[in-house]
């Protein structure tokens, strides 16, 4: 069964110590928490962190890369890949088994064909270390036209394109479903069913809402609301569909400004409790009882 997961990064809470975040997540009823960015420091510490999490009846969410893996220069990418391999070894020792990256919907230096091959080459190297460490790896596209339009050459901003990129390396590579990216890429039912009919490849479910007064093409990527806040994106229907198809991974809320700006100034437990109530409310409305 899917489980609620606290992702401090997407809630503006990364400035809090991991131990405090874990305590707040457990107290407020989250079923999981994201893997810390510092990746525990050692294999021994990772095993201990996994035992602590298990004793609380919680699970790990996902691990992100050390940098923006599909935007970094070649030298930075090489160093980050080496660092990520070390992190993955520790995360595996802790009991984590999922990881992901986003990639950008355009480029200024490479046209579509060249950019596809460039991404495929990087993805091949990332997939190699994921497979070595027993991780399920997924890609997250960015759907907003307001982001894509800033680049000279447009690139992938749909799930079908993301699947084509993933399949060019391996069908073991999965993807993230993010409500706002689906909405801004057109909110097509056939795209939703592409996810639902490839459920074994979905590594994470991101819930958020758009803001009123603008259409999908005008929606800014970094301005998002809490799930079902305005009723523009029906998070309940999406969660219900994923549940009926047997999704068993983490579910997070991913609001951005202005919600995250408010969370940054709130007491930690108050912010975490508010997010938990929202997320649990959506799941309960969808018939998911955890």
C-alpha positions as CSV (number, residue, x, y, z in Angstrom):
1,X,0.0,0.0,0.0
2,X,1.1,3.6,-0.7
3,X,2.5,5.5,2.3
4,X,2.7,9.2,3.3
5,X,6.3,10.5,3.1
6,X,7.8,13.6,4.6
7,X,10.1,15.3,2.1
8,X,11.7,18.3,3.9
9,X,13.2,19.7,0.7
10,X,9.8,20.1,-1.0
11,X,8.3,21.8,2.1
12,X,11.0,24.3,2.9
13,X,12.1,22.4,6.0
14,X,15.6,21.4,5.0
15,X,17.2,23.8,7.5
16,X,16.0,21.6,10.4
17,X,18.3,18.7,11.7
18,X,17.3,15.3,10.4
19,X,16.7,13.9,13.9
20,X,14.2,16.7,14.5
21,X,12.5,16.0,11.2
22,X,12.2,12.3,11.9
23,X,10.7,12.9,15.3
24,X,8.2,15.4,13.9
25,X,7.3,13.0,11.0
26,X,6.7,10.1,13.4
27,X,4.7,12.1,15.9
28,X,2.5,13.6,13.2
29,X,1.7,10.3,11.5
30,X,3.9,10.2,8.4
31,X,4.6,6.7,7.2
32,X,8.1,7.6,5.8
33,X,10.7,10.2,5.4
34,X,13.1,11.2,2.6
35,X,16.7,9.9,2.7
36,X,18.9,12.6,4.2
37,X,21.0,14.5,1.7
38,X,24.2,13.8,3.5
39,X,23.5,10.0,3.2
40,X,24.3,9.1,6.8
41,X,28.1,9.5,6.7
42,X,29.0,5.8,6.8
43,X,27.6,2.4,6.1
44,X,27.6,1.7,9.9
45,X,25.6,4.9,10.6
46,X,23.3,4.1,7.8
47,X,22.4,0.6,9.2
48,X,21.7,2.2,12.6
49,X,19.5,4.9,10.9
50,X,17.6,2.1,9.2
51,X,17.0,0.3,12.5
52,X,15.8,3.5,14.1
53,X,13.3,4.1,11.2
54,X,12.1,0.5,11.3
55,X,11.6,0.7,15.1
56,X,9.2,3.7,14.4
57,X,7.3,1.6,11.9
58,X,8.3,4.0,9.1
59,X,9.9,3.6,5.6
60,X,12.4,5.5,3.5
61,X,11.3,7.7,0.7
62,X,13.7,8.4,-2.2
63,X,17.2,9.6,-2.6
64,X,18.1,12.5,-4.9
65,X,21.5,13.1,-6.5
66,X,24.2,15.3,-5.1
67,X,23.5,18.0,-7.8
68,X,21.3,18.7,-10.7
69,X,22.6,15.7,-12.7
70,X,21.1,16.7,-16.0
71,X,22.3,20.3,-15.9
72,X,25.8,20.1,-14.4
73,X,28.9,20.4,-16.4
74,X,30.9,17.2,-17.3
75,X,33.4,17.6,-14.5
76,X,30.8,18.3,-11.9
77,X,28.7,15.4,-13.2
78,X,31.6,12.9,-13.0
79,X,32.4,13.9,-9.4
80,X,28.7,13.8,-8.4
81,X,28.3,10.4,-9.9
82,X,31.2,9.1,-7.8
83,X,29.7,10.7,-4.7
84,X,26.2,9.3,-5.4
85,X,27.7,5.8,-5.7
86,X,29.0,6.1,-2.1
87,X,25.6,7.5,-0.9
88,X,23.7,4.7,-2.6
89,X,25.8,2.1,-0.8
90,X,25.0,3.7,2.5
91,X,21.3,4.2,1.6
92,X,21.0,0.6,0.6
93,X,22.5,-0.4,4.0
94,X,19.8,1.7,5.6
95,X,17.1,-0.1,3.7
96,X,16.4,2.5,1.0
97,X,15.8,1.3,-2.6
98,X,14.4,4.2,-4.6
99,X,16.1,7.2,-6.3
100,X,15.2,9.8,-8.9
101,X,16.2,13.0,-10.8
102,X,14.3,15.7,-12.6
103,X,15.5,16.8,-16.0
104,X,14.9,20.1,-17.9
105,X,12.4,20.6,-20.8
106,X,14.9,22.5,-23.0
107,X,18.5,23.5,-23.8
108,X,20.3,26.4,-25.3
109,X,23.3,24.5,-26.7
110,X,21.7,21.3,-28.1
111,X,18.7,20.7,-30.4
112,X,16.3,18.0,-29.6
113,X,18.1,15.1,-31.3
114,X,21.5,16.1,-29.8
115,X,20.0,16.7,-26.4
116,X,18.2,13.3,-26.4
117,X,21.5,11.5,-27.1
118,X,23.3,13.7,-24.4
119,X,20.6,12.7,-21.8
120,X,20.7,9.1,-22.9
121,X,24.5,8.9,-22.3
122,X,24.2,10.4,-18.8
123,X,21.2,8.3,-18.0
124,X,23.1,5.2,-19.0
125,X,25.9,6.0,-16.5
126,X,23.4,6.8,-13.7
127,X,21.4,3.6,-14.4
128,X,24.6,1.6,-14.1
129,X,25.3,2.7,-10.5
130,X,21.6,2.3,-9.7
131,X,21.6,-1.3,-10.9
132,X,24.9,-2.1,-9.1
133,X,23.3,-0.9,-5.8
134,X,19.9,-2.5,-6.3
135,X,18.0,0.8,-6.6
136,X,14.8,1.5,-8.6
137,X,15.5,4.7,-10.4
138,X,13.0,7.1,-11.9
139,X,12.9,10.3,-14.0
140,X,10.8,13.4,-13.4
141,X,9.9,15.6,-16.4
142,X,9.0,19.3,-16.0
143,X,5.8,20.1,-17.7
144,X,5.5,23.9,-17.4
145,X,5.5,25.7,-20.7
146,X,6.8,28.8,-18.8
147,X,10.0,26.8,-18.1
148,X,10.3,25.3,-21.5
149,X,9.9,28.6,-23.3
150,X,13.0,30.0,-21.6
151,X,15.2,27.7,-23.7
152,X,16.3,28.1,-27.3
153,X,15.5,24.4,-28.1
154,X,12.5,22.7,-26.5
155,X,12.9,19.2,-25.1
156,X,10.7,16.6,-23.4
157,X,7.9,17.8,-21.2
158,X,5.5,14.8,-21.2
159,X,5.4,11.3,-19.8
160,X,5.4,9.7,-23.2
161,X,8.7,11.5,-24.0
162,X,10.1,10.6,-20.6
163,X,9.2,7.0,-21.2
164,X,11.0,7.1,-24.6
165,X,14.1,8.5,-23.0
166,X,14.0,5.9,-20.2
167,X,13.4,3.0,-22.6
168,X,16.3,4.1,-24.7
169,X,18.5,2.9,-21.8
170,X,16.4,0.3,-20.0
171,X,12.7,-0.5,-19.3
172,X,13.7,-0.9,-15.7
173,X,14.0,2.9,-15.5
174,X,10.8,4.4,-14.1
175,X,9.3,7.8,-13.5
176,X,7.7,10.1,-11.0
177,X,4.1,11.3,-11.3
178,X,3.8,15.0,-10.3
179,X,0.4,16.6,-10.5
180,X,1.6,20.0,-11.5
181,X,3.8,18.6,-14.3
182,X,1.0,16.5,-15.6
183,X,-1.4,19.5,-15.5
184,X,0.9,21.9,-17.2
185,X,1.8,19.4,-19.9
186,X,-1.8,19.2,-20.9
187,X,-3.5,17.0,-18.2
188,X,-4.3,14.4,-20.8
189,X,-6.2,11.3,-19.7
190,X,-4.2,9.1,-22.0
191,X,-1.0,10.3,-20.3
192,X,-2.5,9.5,-16.9
193,X,-3.4,6.0,-18.1
194,X,0.2,5.6,-19.4
195,X,1.3,5.9,-15.8
196,X,-1.5,3.7,-14.5
197,X,-0.7,0.9,-17.0
198,X,3.0,1.1,-16.0
199,X,2.5,1.2,-12.3
200,X,5.5,-1.0,-11.5
201,X,7.7,1.7,-12.9
202,X,6.4,4.6,-10.8
203,X,8.8,5.5,-8.0
204,X,7.0,8.5,-6.4
205,X,3.7,10.4,-6.3
206,X,3.9,14.1,-5.9
207,X,0.6,15.9,-4.9
208,X,0.1,19.7,-5.4
209,X,-2.4,22.1,-6.9
210,X,-2.3,24.9,-9.4
211,X,-3.3,28.5,-8.7
212,X,-6.5,30.1,-10.1
213,X,-6.6,32.9,-12.6
214,X,-4.2,31.3,-15.1
215,X,-4.3,28.4,-17.4
216,X,-2.0,25.4,-17.7
217,X,0.3,27.3,-20.1
218,X,0.7,30.3,-17.7
219,X,1.3,28.3,-14.6
220,X,4.7,29.0,-13.0
221,X,6.6,25.9,-12.0
222,X,7.7,27.2,-8.6
223,X,4.3,28.6,-7.6
224,X,2.2,25.7,-6.4
225,X,-0.5,25.1,-3.8
226,X,-1.2,22.3,-1.4
227,X,-3.2,19.3,-2.8
228,X,-6.8,20.1,-3.5
229,X,-6.4,23.7,-2.1
230,X,-8.1,25.3,-5.1
231,X,-9.6,22.2,-6.8
232,X,-7.9,22.8,-10.1
233,X,-6.1,19.5,-9.9
234,X,-8.1,16.6,-8.4
235,X,-5.5,14.9,-6.2
236,X,-8.2,12.7,-4.7
237,X,-9.1,11.2,-8.1
238,X,-5.4,10.7,-8.9
239,X,-4.6,8.9,-5.6
240,X,-7.7,6.7,-6.0
241,X,-6.6,5.7,-9.5
242,X,-3.1,4.9,-8.3
243,X,-4.4,3.0,-5.3
244,X,-6.7,0.9,-7.5
245,X,-3.8,0.0,-9.7
246,X,-1.8,-1.2,-6.7
247,X,0.8,1.6,-6.3
248,X,2.9,0.8,-3.2
249,X,5.4,3.7,-3.0
250,X,5.7,7.0,-1.2
251,X,3.4,9.9,-1.6
252,X,4.5,13.5,-0.8
253,X,3.1,17.0,-0.8
254,X,5.2,19.3,-3.0
255,X,3.9,22.9,-2.6
256,X,6.2,25.7,-3.4
257,X,5.9,29.4,-2.9
258,X,4.1,30.9,-1.0
259,X,3.4,27.8,1.1
260,X,7.1,26.8,1.6
261,X,7.9,30.4,2.6
262,X,5.3,30.1,5.4
263,X,6.5,26.7,6.5
264,X,10.1,28.0,6.7
265,X,9.0,30.4,9.5
266,X,6.6,28.1,11.4
267,X,7.5,25.8,14.2
268,X,8.6,22.5,12.7
269,X,6.0,20.3,14.3
270,X,3.2,22.7,13.3
271,X,4.3,22.7,9.7
272,X,4.7,18.9,9.6
273,X,1.3,18.4,11.2
274,X,-0.4,20.7,8.8
275,X,1.1,18.8,5.8
276,X,0.2,15.4,7.4
277,X,-3.4,16.4,7.9
278,X,-3.7,17.6,4.3
279,X,-2.0,14.5,2.9
280,X,-3.9,12.0,5.1
281,X,-7.2,13.8,4.2
282,X,-6.6,13.3,0.5
283,X,-5.8,9.6,0.9
284,X,-8.8,9.0,3.1
285,X,-11.1,10.7,0.6
286,X,-9.6,8.4,-2.0
287,X,-10.4,5.4,0.0
288,X,-6.8,4.7,1.1
289,X,-6.8,3.8,4.8
290,X,-3.3,3.7,6.3
